Amino acid sequence: MGFVHKKRFSMSFIALLFIMVFNMCPSSQPSYGAYSKAEPSPNGPVINDPNLTVEKIASGLKTPTSMAFLGSNDILVTEKNTGRVMEVRDGTVQDNPVLDVQVATFIERGLLGIDLSTYSDGRTYAFLYYTESGGGKDGDDFEDGVEPTGNMLYRYEYVDGQLINPVLLLNLPAEPGTTNRTDHDGGKVLIGPDNNVYLVIGEVGGHRTLAQNTEDGPNADGTGGILRVTPDGSVVPGGAIFGNELPLSIYYAMGIRNSFGIDFDPVTGNLWDTENGPSSGDEINLVGPGFNSGWALIQGYEGNNVMDTGASGSDLVKLGGGYYGDPKFVWNIPIGITDAKFLNSDKLGKEYQNDLFTADINNGYLYRLTLNGDRSGILMDGTYAGDLQSLSDNAVDNARESEPIIFGQGFGGITDIEVGPDGYMYVLSYAGDIYRILPTSVSSVPKNLPAAPPQNNPMSSAPSGAIPATVVGIAGEESYSPNPIEIQVGQTVTWYNEDLIAHTVTSGSDDSDAGSMFDSGNMLNKQSYSLTFDEPGSFEYFCIYHPTMVGEVNVS
């Protein structure tokens, strides 16, 4: 079949690799939409508060995943696929890395997390989490089929611009479990207020152990949970929760499908996390010691039965002091939720101090959530604008419901959020940029960059004579309009995304041949995709983020 692509927003290299694996392994049923990253807005990010603005402070990083501040204007950044830890000093990415390790890189493997701890004697330690190459070469798991050594937690010492003296703290599984995928490796590392090291790891390609609530499964193996160790990698004294034997003795929480965000509430000291659902149920959780998030029996709110298991908290595996808790907030549409960060500063305004911020990879949105009085849940207060009634159930059921909590947009897929020593918020984009959010009054930029103005005629940029179509939203066979689209050979169709969240126009279906003929990649709000059909036939397509969205083009 011949096609001419008039305009497309290509998927990331990671997404393309994943689709290759999917096509080679048709029996698997991945939800691979999360691997398509939102591209940054050509006009730059914007904050939905005229008193705040965004400055780009660094660029040129390669697939960055996490960052940690050494000091004012001095940041260490991990790069997923290069295995490098780069230092960004005064906005300049230094020429030489402070560390370069060899990493397996397929899908979500790579150099994933970093946090720093400085002791009273002046020593600074960096705690790094990465998938260590099994053959001593970056990406040899994909290129040469070399199995990784493992998902490793190391401690390094920062001395004279280098990370030296590595000490292995944890060696965790990196090989897939029940699937052929190499995803769900988690990755965030965090030094807690107790000075212990917290690490979140996902199910790593479908491991099914007691930690994934498989009643007759093998013992927990270090996957699917939040792990906690001392700075030298030991079990926290008196801290065993689920069991006294390794690795159960280092679990702080279990039943986690995958996560890219953990942070401690600066007011209460409680731990919160984000969790990625399969095709629904992206979560924010309050994580106490012994928390069981429910995977692989429960995702999202227990009563919603997203997994179609009919399971309740009483059906989960009982280990030690474990307990089930429903999420505090849920997206019932997948957004690819990433980091979580409490703004422990009033530098953006007292109304935002100690609020919880999170982000996504699919749309490039930065979200803000406020906590209730005792900080045990999410409660929208009077500082929001828009339809709060639809969010009274603490669930986003359609794209428009998320409007009040969108704090900023246009960053591209966001992988990390941090609060700098200056009290301002820093955002790391997978596209390779670091942004700083600060008051307009103190910014070096004259004013906040505006979002792209809406087009009076959305099809004005479409190829001449193109047949217009609209991406409406998640509505089954009514998600694309018109449906089916009836055209003649040689005609062009231009789809325009009118929804608030990202969608795709991907050939085939969620079960087979996905993207083998055409694929728009990530289409954000107000973006379009054009395709010329040069041969007759009927061509089904769908959205890789939301597989229930289906359409058809009939060419005669």
N, C-alpha and C positions, 0 to 999 in steps of 0.2 A: 504494500500500500504506500502511496506517496503522499507526503504532507509537506506543507511549507509553513514554518513557524514565523508569524509576523512579529510577535512579542511574547516573551515568556520570562518568568522569574524562576530561575533554575533552582532545583533542590540542591542541598549541600552534598558534598562528596560522600559524607557518611550515609546520607539517605540513598544515594545511588548504589553504594556498596551493599547496603542492606537489601535493596530490591533485587540485586543480583543473587544474593543468598536465598531470598524468598522464592525466586523463580527456579532455583536449583532444588529447592526443598518444598514442593507444593503442598505437602501434607501438613506443614506447620501453619499456624494461624496467627501471625504476628499483627500487632497494631502498630504499624511502623510510621504513622503520621508524625509522631513526636520527633522523628529524626530529620524533618524538614524545618530548617531554621528561618525565622523571619529576618528579612533584610532591613538594614537601617533606612529610615526615611531620608530621601535626598535633600530634604529641607532641614534635617537635624531633628533631634528629639524635642518634645515640648512637655512642659508640666502644666497640669490643669489648674493652676493657681497663678494669677498674674503677678503675684508678689515674689514668685520663685522663677529661676531660670536654670538653664543647663549650659555648662561649658565642657567642651571636649578637651581633656588634659593630656591624652596620650593616644597614639595610634600605631599600627604596624605590628601588633602582637599576632601570633599565629594560633588560631583555635584556643584562646585562653579559657580556663575553667574556673580558677579561684585566685584570690589575691589576699595579701596580708600586709599590714603597715609595719615597716621597720621604724619609721619616724615620720615627722611632718614632711610631706612631699617626697617620700621614699617608700616605694611599694614593691613587694615581691609578687610576681604573677606566674602561675603555672600554665604551660602550654600542653594541651592534651596529646597531640600527635608527635611533637618534636622531643618530648621528654625534658624540655628545658625549663628551668626556673629563671625568669628574666627579672632584672631590677629596673624599675622605672623611677628615675631620680629627676626631680624638678620637671616632670613632664616628658623627659627624654628616655626612650628605651635604650639601655646601655648596650654596647656592641657585643660584649661577651656575657654569656649566661653565668649566673652564680653556681649553677649546677646543671649537668646534662646527663640524664639517666636514659637507659635504653628501655623502651616501653612497647608492649603489645598495644595495638591501636584499633583493632577491628570493632566497629560499632561504638559501644560506650567504654571500651577499654582505653587506658591511657594514663597520663599524669592528671589526677583528678582533684586533689584537695591539698590545702596547706593552711596551717595556723602557726603562730609564733608565741613563744613564751620567754620573757626576760626575767632573770633571777636577780636577787639583791646584790650578788657579786658582779653583776654586769654581763654575765654570759647570756647569750640569746640562742635559743634552740628553735629549729624549724621542724615541724611534724608534717611529713609528706605521705600521701596515700597514692599509690600508683600500681598499675598492672605491669609487673616486671617481665621484660622479654625473656623468652626461654632460650633464645639463640644469640643474644648480645647485639641485636640490630632492631632499630625502630621499625615496627610494622611487620616483623617477620611472621607473625601469626597469620596475617592475611596473605602476604606475598609467598611465603614458603610453607605454610601450614604448620609452623612450629608452635607447640602448646606453650602458653606463658608459664613462668615459674610460679606465679601466684599473684593475688591482690595483696600488696605489701604495705604495711605501715612502718615507716622508718623515722628515726630521730636524727637530725643533723645539727651541727653547731655552726653558727654563722660567725666567721672570722675573716676580717680584712676583705670583705666583698666576695667570699666564697662560702659554700656550704660543705663542711668537711666532717670527718669522723662519724660515718653512718653507723647507727645501731638499729638492728631489726627488732621491732616490737611485736608485730603480728604478721603471720603468713597465712592468708585466707584463700579459699578456693577461687579460681578464675576460670576453670573449665565449665562448660554448660552442664546443667543438670538434666532435666527431662526434655529439653528442646535442643535444636541445633543452633540457637542464637547465642550471641556473645554480649547480650545487653544486661541491664539492671545491675550494674556494678556499684551504684551509689556514688559516694565520693567525698562528701564534705567531712572535714576534720575541724574540731573545735576544742579549745582549751576551756574547761568549765570553771565556774567560780570556786570549785573545790581543788583547782589546779590539776585535775585528772584530764585525760585525753578521751574525747568522745568522737566516734567514727560511725557514720551510717553507711551500710552496705545493703544492696538489694538482694533479690533471689538468685541473681547470677545465672541467667539462662534457664530458669525454671527448676531450681533445686526444690525438692519436696521432702523436707525433714520435719521433725517435731516443731522447729522454729517457723515453719510455714503451715502449722496446724494440720499436719498429716498424721492422724492418730496412730496409724500402723507404720509410719515412716521411720527411717533411721534417726539416730540421735542428731541433735543440732550440730551443724558443721561450721558455724561462723558466718553463715549467710542469712539474709532476711531480718536484719535487726539493727539496733543502735548498740554498739559495743563500747565498753568503758574500761580503760586500763590506767595504771599510774604512768608517770612520765618515763619510767624505765621498762614499761610493758608488763608489769606484774598485775595480778588480780588486786583490785582495790581492797585493802584490809577491811573485813567485816562487811564487804559490799556485795557478796554473792546473793542474787535474787531468785533466779530460776533453778539453781542447783549448784552444788559445791565442786563438781568436776568440770575441767576444761572441755569444750569451750563455753558450756552453759554459764560458768562462773563469771564470764566477762560480758554477758548480755545485760544491757540495761532495759531494752525493749525488744520485742519480737513481732512476727507477723507482718513485716513491712515488705511490700512488693518492690518498691524502689523509691529513692529519695535523693534530692539535690539540695536540701536545705534543713539546717537545724540551728536554733539559737536559744539563748537563755533570756528570759524576761528580766530586765535590770531591776524591776521593782520587787518581784516575788522570788526570783531565782529559779523559777520553773522552766523546764525545757519544753520547747515547741518544735514541731517538724512539719515539713511538707511531704506529701506522698503522691506519686503518680498512679492513676488508675489505668485500666486497659483501654476501654472505649468510653468509660464514664467513671466518675468518682474520684477526681483529683481532690486531695484532702489537705486540711490544716488540722493538726492534732496537738492537744496538750498531753505531754508525755511524762508521766510519773514513773518512778522506778517500778518495773514489773508490767509496764503497759504492753498489751497485746493488741496490735492494730487490726487483726482479723484475717489478713491474707493467708491462705488462698481461698477462704470460705466466705469472707465478708469484705466488700469494698464499698466506700461511701457509707451513707447511713444504713444501719442494720436493717431498718424497716423497708428500705427501697429494694432489697434483694437484687442488686446489680449483677451478682454472680450467678443468679438463678439456682442457688443451692438451697434456699429456704433456711439457711443456717442463722442461728442466733448466737449471742455471746456464750451461752451455756454449751454450745456444740464445739467450742474451741478446745485445743489441747491445754490441759492444766499442768503447769510446771511451777513448783515453788510458790512464790508470792505473786504470780501472774494474774492479771485482770484485763477484761476487755473494756474499752471506752469508745463510744461513738466519736466521730470527728466533730470539731467545733465549727467547721465551715467546709462546704463541698461545692465543687463545680461539677454539675451533671452533664456538662459538655467538656470534652478534653481541651485543656489549654497548654499542656506540657509544663506544669508548674515546676519552678526551680528553687531559688534560694528563699530563705526567710531571714529577716533582720529587724530587730527592735531599734528604733531611733532613740538612743539614750542621750539625747541632746536637745536643747531648745533653740539651736541655731537656725532652724527653718521656721520657727514660730512655736510658741507654747502649745498651740492647738495640735501639733504633731508630735510633741515630746512623748516618748515611750510607746508610740503606736507601732503596730506590727506591719511591716512591708514585705511583700512577696512579689514574684515576677513570673514570667513565662517565656518559653522558647519559641512557641508557635506564632505568637502575635507581637512580641516585643513590648508587652504592656508591663508597667509597674503598678502594683495594686497597694492600696492602703486599707487597713482594717483596725478598728478600735476595739478595746476590750471592755468588758463589763466592770462593775464596781470592785468585785473581789478578784478580778483578772483571771477568772476561771473559764471564760467564754468570750465569744465575739458579740458585740452589741453596737449597732449603728447609732451614733449620737447626732446632735444638731449641727455638726461641722460638715455634713455631707449635703450635696445637692442632688436632686433627682428623685426617682421613684424608689423610696426606701421600703414601701409596703411589700413590694415583690421580694425583698431580701429579708423579710421578717422571719423566714424559716431558715436563715443562714445557708441558703442554697441558691446557686445560679443555675436556673433551668433553661434559659435561652440567652443568647448573646447580649440582648439589650438590657437584661437585668444586671449585668456587670458594670454598666456605665457609671453609677455613683461611686464605685470603689476604684475606678481607674484613675490613678494619680499622675501617670505620665505615659508617654508612648513615643514610638519612632526610634527606639534604641537598637532595633534588631533583636535577635534572640538574646535574652539576658541570662548569664550564667552565675553571677555573683553580685551581692549588694554588701557594702561595708560602710561603717561610719568612721571617718578619718579622725586623726588627732585634733583637727580643727573643728570637729563637730558637724561637718557637712556630710551629706550622703554621696557615696561613690557607687557607680554602676558599671559593671564589666559586661561588655557585649561580645558574643561569640565571633562577631565580625572582626574583632581585634582592637577595639577602642575602649578607653576608660573615660567616663563622664563624671562630672561633679555637679551636684544639685545644690544651689545656694540662693540666698535672697538676691533679687534683682538689684537692690540698692547697693550691694557690695561687689557686684559682678564686674569683671573687666569687659564683658560683652554689653553693648548699650541697652539691649532689651531682649526679652525672651524670643527665641526663634518661633515664628508662627508655624502651625501645621499647614500642610498643603491645602489651599482653598478648595472647597467643593466645586466640581465642574457643573455648570448649568446644563451642559449636554455631555453626559458621561461618554457617549460614543464619538465625541469630537476627535479623539486621537486614534480611533479605529481605522483600519485600512478602508480605502474608498470602496463602497459597495458591500461592506461586510454586513452579515446578518446579525442583528443584536440579540443577545441573550443575557439573562440576569441570574446571578447566584443569589437566591432569595434567603436561604438559611436552612436549618436542619428541619426538613419537613418531608422526608421520604421521597416519593415520586414527584412531589411539588416543590422540591428544593431548588430546581433550576427551571427557569421560565423563558420561553415556552418549552414544553416537554411532551412529546418528542419534538426535535427541531427537524423540519423538512426542508432540504436544500437540493440544488443541482450540483453535478460534478463541476469542480473548479471554483465553487463559491467558498467564501470565508465566513467563519463564525467568530464573533468576538464576545466572550463572556466578561461581564463586569460584576465585581463583587460588591453588592449593596449591603452585605451583612457586616456587623461590627467586628467579627472575628475572622481569622484566616480560613480559607477553604482551598481545595484544589479541583481541577478538572483532569481526571486521571483515567486513562482507557482501561477497559476490563471491569473486574469486580473485585470485591474483597477476598474472594476465594481463589481466583486464578488470573493469570495474564496481567496483573496489575502494572500499569505503566509501560507495557511492552510496545505499544503503538504511539501513545502520546501522553504527555504529562505536563501540566502547567507549572508544577512546583507550588511553592507557597504564594498564594494571592491574598494580600492584606485588603482591608477595607479601601474601596475606591481604586483598586488595581484591576487590570484587565489582562486577558490572554486571548490571542487570536490564532486561528488554525485554518488552513486551507485544505479542503478534502478533494483529492485528485482522482479518486476511484469510487465507484458506486458501492453501496452496501449499508448495513445497519451497524452502528458503532455505539456500544454501551460505554458509559463512563460513570465515575463516582468520585466522592471526596475521600482521600486517604485518612483525613482526620476523623471524619464522620461517615463511616461506610454505609449508613442507612440512606444517605443522600445519593440518589441515583438519577441518571438521565440517559438519553439516547439521541443520536443523530442519524437520520435516515437520508442517505444520499442516492439520488436517482439520476 
